[in-house]
Amino acid sequence: MDGVPRVPEQRRPGSAQDAAEPAAALRFGVLGPVRAWRGEEQLATGSPQQRALLAALLLREGRTATAAELIDALWGEEPPSQALAALRTYASRLRKILDAGVLVSESGGYAVRGLPEGALDLGVAQELAAEAEKARGAGDLCHAREVLARALAQWDGEVLAGVPGPYAEAQRVRLEEWRLQLLESRLDMDLEQGCHAEAVSELTALTAEHPLRERLRELLMLALYRSGRQAEALAVYADTRRLLADELGVDPRPGLKELQQRILQADPALAEPSAPAAEPAAVPVRPAQLPATVPDFTGRASFVSELGEVLASAEGRVMAVSALAGIGGVGKTTLAVHVAHQARSAFPDGQLYVDLQGAGPRAAEPETVLGSFLRALGTADSAIPDSLEERAALYRSVLDGRRVLVLLDNARDAAQVRPLLPGTEGCAALVTSRVRMVDLAGAHLVDLDVMSPDEALSLFTKIVGEERVASERKAALDVVAACGFLPLAIRIAASRLAARRTWTVSVLAAKLADERRRLDELQAGDLAVKATFELGYGAMDPAQARAFRLLGLADGPDISLAAAAAVLDLPVDETEDLLEALVDTSLLESAAPGRYRYHDLVRLYARACAERDEQPPSEREAALSRLLDFYLATTAQVYAIEHPGDRLTDDLEPTRYPGLSFDEGTAALDWLYTEAGQLLACVRQAAGTERLRRAVDLLWAAKDLTESGANSHQYEMTARATCEATRAVGHDRAEGRARTVLSDVLLVSGRIQPAEQEARVAMELAGSAQDATAVSWVANNRGLICLHESRFADGKVFFDQALEGLRAAGNRPFEATVLGNLSRAHLGMGNIAKAVEMAQHGLAVHTEIGRTVRLANGHFALGVALTRAGRYTEALSQFSDALGIFNDHRQRLWEGVTHFRIAEVHAADRRPSQAAQHAEQALALGCIGGDRMQGNVLTLLGRSLSALGQADRARACWREALSLYEQNGAGEANSVRALLSSATAA
């Protein structure tokens, strides 16, 4: 057996070296009963379910587990009705037991963070196993055996003993299998060192305990043979063959058969360990993702040399990792990028780069980063697995044998970084972070301090210009000293001077000399970051300082001028003057004309200033309330333009702050799609506040975002967050609306069963809250769900219910839309003439209202009915009208499904070439209905290609459609199987 087995699909949480912790340090055990210690004192970990929660979090190694994942881990498919409340209770009790900050709440879930090295017995075992593998690879079998024995000693009985739940059971199986693999590896090394006789007894016991494990039987045969007991070795084989035949009906594996033959032949090579087989060479792929190095890079010569030497040593090491740590603004990224560019020649197979966004509120997920890296390394999307563990394993496999440099910038912590490390000889990783990664095993740690005075002066000179600095060298030295020699602070001060040609260096130095404008301490740590930004903040007048504080409160990637005016409650012109003044201080960036953004650290500082300085404190909430009002009022305006006559806007929560007005639809849509990220961030930020009901209505009014396909995923995540938030506060009306929105999203993406579940709950909540608007809306959704499930009579009942409510409310546009949907129900029941009549009625109402996106829905519904009626020319005319309107209103997914319907008409009218053309366009655009609809398009495309004589390509389409149907449990799978069978027979 070559090498030392690694724990299956599991990352290593900490180093085993120097595993002893101070007396007060926390330690945990999972390789046995779930236990916790503080020093030598064992802590009470509570009930079995509470221990199950602790185990699930420890085994996630710092990654956040959502509430849904933890409920599934503890109770499986049948959780108790109060599972979420119980989960929160267990978490609260564990917090009281553990140290502060160990069990953290994040994004609706929990994580265990900040554990020291050696705090988890599994992590110790992993590090020891890795050390043993390294020693074995170096030929030091004595050390490898000793270390592996220490790894096995970490087990203390049954893994997760007494812990209930499906997750614990799966982990027990996984870790027991790994233990046996480690044991087999240690026994293999015993035999390599000639300890045959000693191994026989242990192997005899193990084969009795695990009779079907052929590797143990193989080792026992070899131990017996090397001990001179050839007959017994052959008897072991005979027993094994008989047992496998009786128990499993199979023969021994080829390796065992081969060993028997070699024993019969007294092969002298059996006394020697076998050499490992050579691995196949990887196909070279050369990503080159490094950002450009800055042209004014200055100083840091010792660090450049030190890091360059570490990277140069990567060829002879398992992996070279350098982790740069330092305060914000100290120049970690600049240095790392510069060093990486200098080392490119040492990594001929490529360089990978990612900003992990660790300083922001939503750090990059390792799964997403691995997917990006794998694509850059040439892996096809179809070959990239879903889980973090599988992606990490594939990533390491792809890098094996290559020399690649990985730059992981702005990392949150070691847990985020570990799955992204190459782990193979010849590769190297550079990591930058605000935290010192002492728990990143084997890393070369570099603490990046502020610049030397000479380096700082050189950087200042490059930005300001040699001519201005040469005559005022002492003043320039005073400036960089006042900046604490921190690179970002120097850039801020120098940029202010460079932008003001009338200032001298002495003027700037005089301004910075006033210590009231700076914190007293300009040293390492967070205070140094604040001191850097205090240079600009302290120089602001009161209006500028207020703008700086309040604008930092808003989530979102950036903010528009109009939204900023709402936050500040000021006219747009006055707001623009303030923001441009902030841009001059470099504390605010101008992302584009009329748009502004903060650097992530500056945003954190601005929020700290708001908490400290904003008086009264209620002004912070008032600012965010004005921002939400602005977004809700403006989005309602967009909805009213896109859906004239629709009464939804009459039933939204009232707003006190006005929004924007638009003269025409193009400008309204431009605003909606430009502001989508900020708008959804505003909704998420309102969770758990008094603004929640308005936030739900904002999400509802912005529903066109999801049907366009432009922001579907972000919209869905926001909808789920609002569902959870409204449920937590017990507000039926808001929760009913949130779940109605979520059912919309799921319906658009073709996830019919989840959409039905949300719609049922939404119907109950809306009914109890007497929310007639939501009741009508969700009744229409449930009708559409019935259409997808071919329950046409049930769909008619729901559509009739929706129509009754809409007519009572006088909502004619939505009534006309539901008539089009009702037309499809009649088609399903075979009432084709009635279906055409209903669709024509709906279209007449839409036409009377004007050229809106709902008019396109009317044309679409009539086109579907006319197709079933065999009136193909008329149907194509309707679909053509619908397509133009959908395009004008940027409804890409509706464009796609319209192309599919056009393809259906051409196919029915025996025009396969045109049908194939439109089906391809549908695939390119995407369709309402998600994967299931994509399967329909592929099936139709296959039929068209088959009619054109392209049989191989047709079968490829059908196979892909079958895969999509099977993944979604769709009934259409049977018809596609029949197509494939008939094609194969032909």
N, C-alpha and C positions, 0 to 999 in steps of 0.2 A: 504493500500500500504506500503510495508516494505522497510525501508531505504530511502535514498535520491538518486534520479537518478543521474547517472554520464553522462557527455556529451558523446554521442555515438561515439565510435572509435576515441577518441581524447585524447591526452596526455596533462598534465598540464604544462604550460610553466613557471610559477613562483608563488611565494607565494602571498597570499592576505594580509597577516599580514603586518602591517606597510606599507600599499600600497602607502602612500604619498611619492612623490619623491622631490628632490631638485628642485628649480625653473627652472633650466636649463635642467632638465631631459626630455627625450622624453617619450611621452605617445601616445598610439594608441587606436582607437575604431573601432570595427567591428560589435558590437551588436547594430547596427543602421547604419547611414551613415558611410562610411570609412573616418576616420578623424585622424589627427596627431596634437599633441601639443608639443611645447617646453616650459616647465613651464606652464604658463597660456596663452601663445600666440598660437593661432591656425594656423597651417601651411597650405599652399595651396598644396593640393595633386594632382592637375592636372585633366586631362581629365578622363572620365569614364573608359577607358581602362587602363590608368595609375593607377587609384585607384584599378582596378581589379588585376593588377600585385602586388601592395602592399598588397592587401588582401590575395592573394594566398600565398605569401611568409610569411606573419604573421601567417596564419593558419597552415603553415607547421612547426612552432615552432622551428626554427633553422636548420631544415633539408634542404639539397640542393634540389632544383627543377631544372631539366634539361630544356634546351630551348624548347625541344619538348613537355614536360609536360606543360610548361607555355603557349605555343602557343595553345595547346589543351584546356587549362583552359580558355583562353581569347576568343577564336574564335570557338572552337569545330571542327567539321569535315570539315568546309569550311573556312579555314584561308585565308586572303588576300595573294597575291603573294609575298608581301614584309613583311610578318609577322615577320620574324626573325629580319630584320632591325628595324621594329617598336618596337619590344620588347627591343632591345638594346637601342633605343632612350628613351623609358619610363624608363629603368633602369638608364640611365645616368642622366635623369632629377631628378629622386628620390634621387640619390646620392647627388646632389647639395642641396636638401632640407634637408636631414637627416644628422646626425652626421657622421664624418669620421669613417669608419670601421663598420658601421651598415649594409649597403647593400654590400655584398661581392660577387665576382665572383669566382666560383669554379667548376672545371671539366666540363666546358662548360655550366654551369647553374648559378643560383643565390641563395642566402640565406640571411636571416636577422639574424644577430648574435649580441650577447653582450648586449641585452636589460636588464635593471635593473628589480628588483622585482616590480610587479604591473604595468608593462609598458603596458600591453594589457588587455582591459576590460574582454575579454573572460577568460584569465588566472585568473583574480581576481574572476570572477564568479565560476570558477572551484574550486579554493581553498576554497571559502566560502561554496560551496556545500559540499565539503569534510568535512569541519569543522562542518557543520550542521549534516551530517551523523554520525560523531563521537559523537556529543552531543546527538543526538537522541538515538544512541546505548547505551549511558551511562544513558539514562533516563531523560536528561535535556531538556525537550520539549520547555520550555520558551526560552532558549538560541538557540536551534535549529531553532525555528520559526523566531527569530529575525535575525539570521545569514542568513537564507534562504531568508528572505525578502530583505536583503542587496544584496544577489546574484541576485535576480530578478530585483532589481533596476538598475543593470548594463545595462539592455536592454533600448534602447532609440529609439523606433519605429521599423520599419522593418529592419531586419538584412541585412547588405550590401546594403542598399537602393541605388537604381540608378546604381548599378554596373552590367555591362553586362557579358554574358558568361555562359556556362554550368556549370563551376565549382562553380561560385557564386550562381547559382540557386540551385545546390545540397546542398551547405552549408546553404543556407537560409532554405531549408526544414529540414535539419538535426538539426540546432540550434533552429528553431521554435518548432520542436518536443521536444527537450530537455527542452525548456522553459515551455512548457505545462506540461511535466512530473514533473518539479520542482514545478510548480504551484499546480498540483494535490497533490504532497507530502506536500506542505505547508498547503493546505486546509484539508488534512487528519489529520495533526497535530492540526489544528484549532478545528476539531471535537473531537479529543482525549482530548482536554483541555476544552471542553464544550462550545466552541464559536459557537453554532449551529445557533442561530438567525443571527449573523453577517455574517456567511458564506452563508446563503440562498440567499441573494441579489447578492453577487458576483457570486455564482454558477448559478443563473438564467441567468445572463448576459452572462456568459461563455458558457452555454449550447445553448443559442441562437446563439452565434458566431460560435460554433463548434457543430452543432446539432447531428453529427454522432459519437461523442466521448463518448463511453459508460461509461468510468470511471468517467467523469464529471456528467453524469446522475446518476450514482450510488451514488456519494457523495451528490448530491442534494436530492435524495430520503432519504438518511440517515439523512441529516441535517433537512429536513422537519419532518421526523418521530421523531427525538429527540427534535424537537421544538413543538411536540404535534399535528402535522398536518398530521395525518395518511392518510386521504383521498387524500390530495394533493400528498403525496408521491406515493400512488398507481396510481394516475392519471399520474404522470410523467412516470411510467412504461408503462401504456397503450399508452401514446403518443409515447414513444420510440419504442415500439413494432410495432405500426402502421407505424412510419416513416421508420424504418429499412426494413419493408416488402415492402413499396411503393418504396423506393429509391434503395435498394440493393437486395430485394427479400430474406432476411435472417431473422432469429429469433434473439432475444437478446442472448448475451453470457450467459453461465450457471451461472456465478456469479451474474448477474443481476436478473435472474429468481429466484435464491435461495434467494436473498434479498427480492424480492416481497413476496415469501412464508413466510419468517420470519416476515415480517411486518404484513401480514394477520393473523399470529399466535400470534402477539404481543410478540415475543421472547424477554424475559428480557435481554438476552446476547447482544442484539443490542446496549445497552447503554455502553458496555465495548469495548475497543480496542481489536482486535484479536492479538493473539501471532504469531510470525513468525514461519513458518515451519522449521524443522531441516533439515540441508543440509546432503546429503549422504556422508559417509566417503570416502576419496580418497584412491586409491590403493597405498600402499607404494612403492616407487622406490628410490634406494639409490645410486646416482652417487657419486663418490669420485675422483674429478678432481684436487684437490690441488696439485701444484708442491711440490717437496721435499723441506723441509726447509734446509737452509745452515748449515753445521756442525759447522762453526765458528761464529754463531750469537753471538753478543756482545752487552751488555748494553741495553738501551732503556727501563729500568725497569718501569719507570713511565708511559710511553706510553703503554707498554704491559698491565699494570694493568688497565689503563683508558679504553682502547679499550675492554679488557676482560669484564669489568663491563658493558659496553654498550651492548655487545653481550649477556651477561647473562640476560639482561633485556628484551630480544626479546620476551620471552614467554608471557609477559603480555602487550605487545605493538602492535599496528597495524603493525609497521615495524621499526626495528632498523637499521639506516643507519649511517655509519661512513665514512667520506671522508677525506683521508689523502692527504695533499698537501705539496709540497716542490720542491726545485730545483732539476734538474737532478743530479743523483748520490748521493742523500741524504739518500737513503736506504728505500724508500717507499715500494717497492715490497717485499724486504726482511722482513721488519717489518710486513707487512700485512699477508704474508704467514705464518710467525712464529705464529702470534696471531691466525690466522685461525686454524692452527693445534692444538693449545692449547684449542680452543673452540669447537673442533669437537664433543665432547660428548654431548654438548648442542644442537646439530643439528643432531639428529639420523636419519633423513630422507635424509641426503646427503649434499654434498658440490659441488658447481659449480664454475668453473674458466674460465676466458677468458682474453687474452691479447688484448685490444682494439686498440693497435697500434696508440694511439692518438698523439704521438710525430712524427710520420712519415708522408709522403705526402699523404698516402691513408689510413685513419683510417678505422677500421672495421665498416661495415654497421650494424646497429641494427637488420635489417631483418635477415641477415646471422647468427648473434650471437643467436638470438631467435630460429632459426631453429636448431642450434646445441644444445642449452639448451633443447628444447622440445624432441629431440631424446634421449638425455642423461636421461631425465625423463621418458622415456618409450613410448613416442608418436610415432606412426607409421608414416613413410614418407607420406603415402597417406592421413593422417589426418591433416597434417601441411598446413595451408592456405598460400596464396601468399603474401598478403599485410602486411605491418608493423603493422597496427592497429589490424588486426585479429590475427596475431601471438602474439602480446602483450596481447590481451584479453585472448587467449587460455592459454598462459603462466601463467597468474595470476590465471586462473581457475584451472590449473593443480596443482599449489602450494597451493591452498586453503586447509587449514586443515593440512598442513605439516610443519615441522620445518627444513628448508633448509637454509644453508649459501651460499651466492653468493659473490664471489670475482671478482670485475671488475677492472682489472689492466690496468694502462697506458691509462686512459680515456682522450679524447680530450676536452670535455666540458659536461655540464649538459644535453644538448639536446641529446647527444649520450647516456647518462646513463639512462634517465628517463624511456624509454620503457623497460629497463632491470631490473628494481626494482620489487621485488616480490609484495609489497603492501598488504600483508596479515599478520595477527597476527602469531607470532611464528617464522617468517622468519627474516633474517637480511642480510644486504649487506655491504661489505667493498669495498670502491672505492679508487683507487690511481690515482693521476693526477698531472701534472705540474702546473695546475691552481687551485686556491682556489674556490671551488664551492659554492659561496654564494647564487647562484640562484637555488640550489638544496633544495627544501622545506623540512624542518624537519630534515635535516642531522646534525649529530654531527660532527662538523668540527675540524680537528686536523692539526695543522701546524707543520710539522716535521722539526726541526732545525738541525744544525750540532751536532756532538757528543760532550759530555763533554771531557775534557782532559784525564781523567782516562779511559773513554770508548774508546777513540781514541787510546790511548797507548795499551790498552788490545787487540784491533783488530790488530794493527800493530804487536804486539808480537805473536799473533796466526799465522800470515802469515809468519813472518820472522823466528820465533823460539825463545824460551825463552833463550837459551844459548847465542845467538848473542846480544840480547837486554839487558840482565841482567848487563853486564859489561859496557854498554854505555847508561844508562838510560837517562841522560841529553840530549845526542845527539838524542836519540829517541824522547824525548819530543820536541826538536827543529824541527824534521822532521814533526811530526803530526801537530805542530803549523803552520809550513810553508804550510801544506796542507789545512789549514783553518778548520781542524777537520771534513772535509767532507769525508764520508766513501769511495766514489769511488776514490777520490784523494789519500787517504791513501792506498787503495788497489794498485793503480798504482805505487806509490813510493815503497811500501813494496814488490811488485812483482819484480820490477827492482832489488831491493837489494837481494831478494831471488834467483834470477836467476844468480847473479854474486857473487860467493863464495869468490872472492878475495877482494871484497869491504867490508869495515867496515861501521857501521852505521854513523860514523863521516864523512866518505867520502861523503855519500849521503847527510848528513846534510849540509856539506860545499857547495855542488852543489846547494842545494835549498836555501841557504842563500843569493845568489845573486838576489836581487829584480828585476834586469833587466830581469830575467827569469820568473817573476811572475807579474801579475797585482797588482797594489797597494792595491786594496781593495779585501779582501777575506771575503765577507759578503754574506747575503742572496740575492737571485735574480739571474738574468742571468749572471752578472759579476762573481759570484761565480762559476758558471758552467764553464765559459771560463777560470777562474783562475785555476780550476782543470786541465783542459786539457792543459793549458799553461805550466804546469810543464813538460810535455813530449814534447810539441811542441817547447818550448824554448830551450830544450837541444839538439835538432836535428841539424845536420850539414845542409848546404844549400840544398844539394841534397835530403836528407831525408825530409826536410820541403816542398820542391817543390812536391815530390811524395805524401806526406800527403795531400797537398792542392788539387792537380789536381785529384787524385783518388776519392776524395770526391764529385767531380762534377757529376760523372756518376750515373744515376738511376739504379735500379735493386737490387735484394736481395744480390748478392755478385759479385765478379769479378774474372776471371781467370788470371793466370800469363801472358798468351799471350796477353789478352786484356789489362791488366795493362801496358804491355810493349808498346802497341800502344798508350795509353793515354800519357805516358811519353816520347814516341819517343826514347826509349833506347833498347839496346839488352836485351834478356830475362835473361841472367845470371846476368847482372848488376841490372836489375829490381828486380830479386829475392833477391839479397843481400839487396836492399833498403827496400823491403817489410818485410823481416825477421827482419830487424832492427826496423821497426815500430811495429812489433808484440812484440818485447822485451819491448817496452814502454807501452804496453797494449792499445795503441790507435788504433790498428788494430788487428783483430782476424784472426786466421788461421782456416777457416771453414772446410777445408779438404786439403790433399796434393795438392798444386798448386792452391788453391782457397782462397780468402781473403774477409773479410767483415768488415764493420764498425758497431758499436753500433749506433742506430739512432741519439742520441745526439751528438756523436762524428762526425758523418757525417755532421750534421748541423754546428758544430764548424769548421770543415775542409772547408766547403763552405764559411763560414764567413771569414776565413783566406785567401781563394783564392780571394775573393772580395777586401779584404784589402791589401794583400801583393803581389799578382801576377802581375808582370810587364814584358812586357806591358799587359794591360787588354785583348788584342786580343788573348793572349795565352790560355785563358780559352776556347774560341770558337774553337781555333785550336786543343786543346786536345780532345774535344768532336767530332770534325770533323774527327780526326785520328781514334777514336774509331768506328765511324760509317763506315768509309772506311774499317777498319779491319773486322767488322761484314759483310759488304756487299761483300767484296772480298772473304771471307772465305765461306759464304753461297753460293755464286756463284760457288765456287769450289765443294761444296757438291751437288748442283743441277746438275752440269756437270757430276759428277760421277754417280748420280742416274738416270740421263736422258741423256746419251751420244748421241751426235748428235743434241740435241735440240738447236735451235738458240736463245732461250730466253736470254741466258747469253751474246750474242753478242749485245743485244739491251738495256742493263742496263746502268745506268749512270756511267761514268768513275770514278775510284778511284785513289787517289795518294798514299795511304798507302797500302802495300801488306797485304794479308791474309795468312792463313795457307795452307799448301799443305798436301794431304793425299795419301798414297800408295794404299789404298783399301777402299771399301765401308763401312765396319763395323766401322772403325775409323771415317769416315766422318759422319755417322749417330749418332755415340756416341756423337760427338761434337755438332751436331745440336740439339739433344734432351736435352743434358746437358745445353746448352747455351740458350734454348728457352726463359726462363724468362728474361734473361739479354738482349737478342736480341730484344724482343718485347718492353722492357722498353726503349731501345735506340731509337726505332722507335717513340714511344710516346713522348719522350723527344725532338725529332726534330721538332715537330709540332710548327708552327709559326716562324721557323728559315730558314736560307738559305739552311739548310741541308734537307729540306722537300722532294725534288724530289728523292734524294738518299734513304731516309727513305722509301718512297713508293716502290721503286724497291727492297729494302731489304725485305720488307714484301712479295712482289710477289715471290721473289726467295726462300722464306722460306715456300711456300704454302704446302709442304708435312706435315707440322706440323698439319694443320687442317684435312687433310684426314686420318691422323693416329689416330685422336681422342685424342691425348695426351694433347694438349693445345688449344682445339677448342674455349672455351669461352674467354680465354685471347686473342687469335688471333682475334676473332670477335670484341672484344672491341677495340683492336688496329686498326683494319680496319675501324671501324666507326669513330674513332678519326682522322685518316688520311683523310677520306672523308670530314669531317667537316673542317679540316685545309686547305686542297687543295681548297675546294670551297671558303673559306674565302679569299684566295689570288688570286683566279681567274685563276688558272693554269690548262688549259684544259687537257693537256697531263697527268699531275700527277693525277688530279682528275679522269680522265677516267680509269687510271690504278688502283687507289684506289677502285673505284666502281666495277671494274672487279673482284678484289680480294674479295670484300665484297659479290658480287653475287656468287662467288665460295663457300664461307663459308655458305651462306644461302642455296645454292643448296645441299651441303653435308648434312646439317641438316634437309633437307626435307621441308624447308619453301619456297614453290614454288612461291607464289605470290610476296612476298618481293624480292625474287631473280630476278623475271622477271622485277620488277620496277627498281632495281639497274642496271640490264643488259641493259635495254632500254636507261637509262641515260648514261651508260658507252659507249654504241655504238655511241650515238650522239657525245659525247665528244671526243672519240678516232677518229671518222671520221673527226671532225673539226680540230683536231690536226695532222691529217695524220699519226696517229700511227698505222701502218699496223699490228704490232705484237698484240697490244691490240684488234684491230678489229677482227682478226682471233680468238683470244682467246674467246672474248665475243660472237662471232657468234656461236662457239661450245657450250658455256654455254646456249645460247638461244635455240639451237637445243635440248639440254638435257631437258630444261624446257618444250619444246613442247612434248617430249616423256612422261614426267610425266603427261601432260594434255591430252594425247592421240590425239594430233594434229600432226599426223605423216607426212603428206604432208608438213606442215609448217616447221617441224623439218628438213626434207630433204633439203628444201631451205636454211636454215641456215647452215647446214653441208656442202652443196655445196659451199656456200660463204666462209666458213672457209677453205675448201680444196683449193679453188682458191688462197687465200692469202698465205697459207702455202707452196703450190707448187712454188709460185713466190719467196718465201723467201728461198726455199730449205730446209725446216724444215721437213725432212722425218719422224722422230720419232713421232712428233705430228700429221703429216698427217696420219700415220698408226693408231693412236688412234682415230682420227675422222672417219676413215673408219669403225672401229668397232662400233662407235656410229651410223653411217649411216646404218650399217647392222640392227640395232634395229629399225630404222625408216622403213626400207623395211619390216621387220617382222610385224610391225604394219599395214602396207598397204597390207599385205597378200602375199608379194613377197618373199616367203621362200627360194627358190633356189637362188635368187639374194642376199638375206641376207647372206646365207652361203658363197657365192662367195666373197662378200665384206669382211666378217670376215676373211676368209682364206687369202685374199690379205693382209689385215692389219697385220695378224699374221706373214706372210712371211717376211714382212719388219722388224718387231720387232725381229724376229729370226735372221735375218742377222746382226742386230746391236749388239745383245748379251743378256745375262740374266740380264735384268733391270726390274725395277718395271713396266715399260710400256709393257714389254713382258707378264707380268701377266695380264694386261688389254686386251692384244690380245687374250690370252687363254680364258679369261672370256667371251669376246664378241663372240668368236666362240662357246663356250659352250652353251651360250644362244640361238644362232641360231640353233645349232644341237638339242637342246631340243625341239624346236618348230617343227623341221623336224622329230621328233620321233626317232632320232638316239641316244638312251639313253646311250649306252655303250661308244660311242665316246664322248658324252657330258661330262660324268663323268670323262673321261680321261683328257679332257681339264680343267675342274674345279679343278681336283687334281693337275695338273701342276701349275695353277694359285695360288692355296692355298699355295703351298710351297714357291713360290716367294714372295707373299704378306707377309708371315710370316717372311721370311728372311729380308724384308725391313721394318718391323715393322708397316705395314699398317693394324692396328687392325680392323678398320671399313670395309675395303675391305675384310678382312678375314671373317667377319661376314656375309656380303652380299653374299659371295661365298658359305658359308655353307647354306644359304637360297636357293640359286640356286640348290645346290646339293639336298637339301630336295625336291625341286620341281620335280627334275628328278625322285627321288625314289617314290614320290607320284604318278606321272604320270605312272610309271611302276608298280604300285600296290604293293609297298613295304612300308607300313605305319610305320613299326617299325623303319626302317632306316631313313625315312623322319622325324619322330618325333625326333630322336636323333640329326640330323643335325639342325633342327629348334631350338632345345634347345641350341645348341652351338651358333647359330646366335644370340639368345636373350642374351646369356651370354657375347658375344663380343661387341654387338651393330652393327649397320649397317649404311652404307651410305644411307641417306634418312630420318634420324630422326624418329619422331613418326609415320609418315605415313608408312614407311617401317617396323617399329616394328609392326604396325597393320597388315601388310601383313604376317609377320612371324607368328603372333599369329593366324591369320585365317587359315593358312596352318597347323599349329600345331594342331589346333582344329579339322580340317578335319582328320588328321592322327590319333589323339586320338579317334575320333568317330569311325573310321574304326577298331580300336583295341578294341572297346567295352567300352571305358572309357567316357561315355556320360556326366557325371557330370563335369568332368574336361574339356571336350571339350567345354561345354557351358560356363564355366568360362573363357576360352581363348577367345571365341567369344565376350563375354560381355566386356572384357578388350579391345579387338580390336575395338569394336563399339564405346567405349568411346573415344579412340584415334582418330578414323575417325571423329566423331562428333565434337571434339575439333578443328580439322583442316579443317572442311568443305569438307571432301573427299567423292567422289562419291561412293567409295567402301562400305560406310555404309549401303546402301540398300541391297546389297548381303548378308552382315552379318546379317541384320535383318531377311532376308529370312531364313538363316541357323538356327537362334534362334527360329523362328516361327515353322519351320518344326521339330526341335528337341523337342519343347514343345508339339506339336501335337502328336508326336510319344510317 
